Amino acid sequence: MCARPILKGDAKNMTKAELIENVYEKVGFSKKDSSDLVELIFDMIKESLSRSEKIKVSGFGNFIVRQKRARKGRNPQTGEAIEISARKVLTFRPSHVLKAQLNPNRKS
């Protein structure tokens, strides 16, 4: 397994800059090449998702674009009935491998 990623301070979130820094340190590419690689991967993911394609990353999970229908809702302040328009939403389903890594003491 890889060493723990570098996070600045005591942050619990990894930023794109920290991801680029990790690629730079672990792979040995220049910072520019590491940045270009990370940007390319994110661009490819965004393009695929914009075409409503499912993205499967083995050992990590699936990114799925779902279509939600239009529905009736209610304005919580006024109680007025409103129409909530149809839209696409992005969902992520973690793989069993990732779930097991996140919960090592849990039995399947």
Secondary structure as a PSIPRED ss2 file (coil, helix, strand):
# PSIPRED VFORMAT (PSIPRED V4.0)

   1 M C   1.000  0.000  0.000
   2 C C   1.000  0.000  0.000
   3 A C   1.000  0.000  0.000
   4 R C   1.000  0.000  0.000
   5 P C   1.000  0.000  0.000
   6 I C   1.000  0.000  0.000
   7 L C   1.000  0.000  0.000
   8 K C   1.000  0.000  0.000
   9 G C   1.000  0.000  0.000
  10 D C   1.000  0.000  0.000
  11 A C   1.000  0.000  0.000
  12 K C   1.000  0.000  0.000
  13 N C   1.000  0.000  0.000
  14 M C   1.000  0.000  0.000
  15 T C   1.000  0.000  0.000
  16 K H   0.000  1.000  0.000
  17 A H   0.000  1.000  0.000
  18 E H   0.000  1.000  0.000
  19 L H   0.000  1.000  0.000
  20 I H   0.000  1.000  0.000
  21 E H   0.000  1.000  0.000
  22 N H   0.000  1.000  0.000
  23 V H   0.000  1.000  0.000
  24 Y H   0.000  1.000  0.000
  25 E H   0.000  1.000  0.000
  26 K H   0.000  1.000  0.000
  27 V H   0.000  1.000  0.000
  28 G C   1.000  0.000  0.000
  29 F C   1.000  0.000  0.000
  30 S C   1.000  0.000  0.000
  31 K H   0.000  1.000  0.000
  32 K H   0.000  1.000  0.000
  33 D H   0.000  1.000  0.000
  34 S H   0.000  1.000  0.000
  35 S H   0.000  1.000  0.000
  36 D H   0.000  1.000  0.000
  37 L H   0.000  1.000  0.000
  38 V H   0.000  1.000  0.000
  39 E H   0.000  1.000  0.000
  40 L H   0.000  1.000  0.000
  41 I H   0.000  1.000  0.000
  42 F H   0.000  1.000  0.000
  43 D H   0.000  1.000  0.000
  44 M H   0.000  1.000  0.000
  45 I H   0.000  1.000  0.000
  46 K H   0.000  1.000  0.000
  47 E H   0.000  1.000  0.000
  48 S H   0.000  1.000  0.000
  49 L H   0.000  1.000  0.000
  50 S H   0.000  1.000  0.000
  51 R C   1.000  0.000  0.000
  52 S C   1.000  0.000  0.000
  53 E C   1.000  0.000  0.000
  54 K C   1.000  0.000  0.000
  55 I E   0.000  0.000  1.000
  56 K E   0.000  0.000  1.000
  57 V E   0.000  0.000  1.000
  58 S C   1.000  0.000  0.000
  59 G C   1.000  0.000  0.000
  60 F C   1.000  0.000  0.000
  61 G E   0.000  0.000  1.000
  62 N E   0.000  0.000  1.000
  63 F E   0.000  0.000  1.000
  64 I E   0.000  0.000  1.000
  65 V E   0.000  0.000  1.000
  66 R E   0.000  0.000  1.000
  67 Q E   0.000  0.000  1.000
  68 K E   0.000  0.000  1.000
  69 R C   1.000  0.000  0.000
  70 A C   1.000  0.000  0.000
  71 R E   0.000  0.000  1.000
  72 K E   0.000  0.000  1.000
  73 G E   0.000  0.000  1.000
  74 R E   0.000  0.000  1.000
  75 N C   1.000  0.000  0.000
  76 P C   1.000  0.000  0.000
  77 Q C   1.000  0.000  0.000
  78 T C   1.000  0.000  0.000
  79 G C   1.000  0.000  0.000
  80 E C   1.000  0.000  0.000
  81 A E   0.000  0.000  1.000
  82 I E   0.000  0.000  1.000
  83 E E   0.000  0.000  1.000
  84 I E   0.000  0.000  1.000
  85 S C   1.000  0.000  0.000
  86 A C   1.000  0.000  0.000
  87 R E   0.000  0.000  1.000
  88 K E   0.000  0.000  1.000
  89 V E   0.000  0.000  1.000
  90 L E   0.000  0.000  1.000
  91 T E   0.000  0.000  1.000
  92 F E   0.000  0.000  1.000
  93 R E   0.000  0.000  1.000
  94 P E   0.000  0.000  1.000
  95 S C   1.000  0.000  0.000
  96 H H   0.000  1.000  0.000
  97 V H   0.000  1.000  0.000
  98 L H   0.000  1.000  0.000
  99 K H   0.000  1.000  0.000
 100 A H   0.000  1.000  0.000
 101 Q H   0.000  1.000  0.000
 102 L H   0.000  1.000  0.000
 103 N C   1.000  0.000  0.000
 104 P C   1.000  0.000  0.000
 105 N C   1.000  0.000  0.000
 106 R C   1.000  0.000  0.000
 107 K C   1.000  0.000  0.000
 108 S C   1.000  0.000  0.000
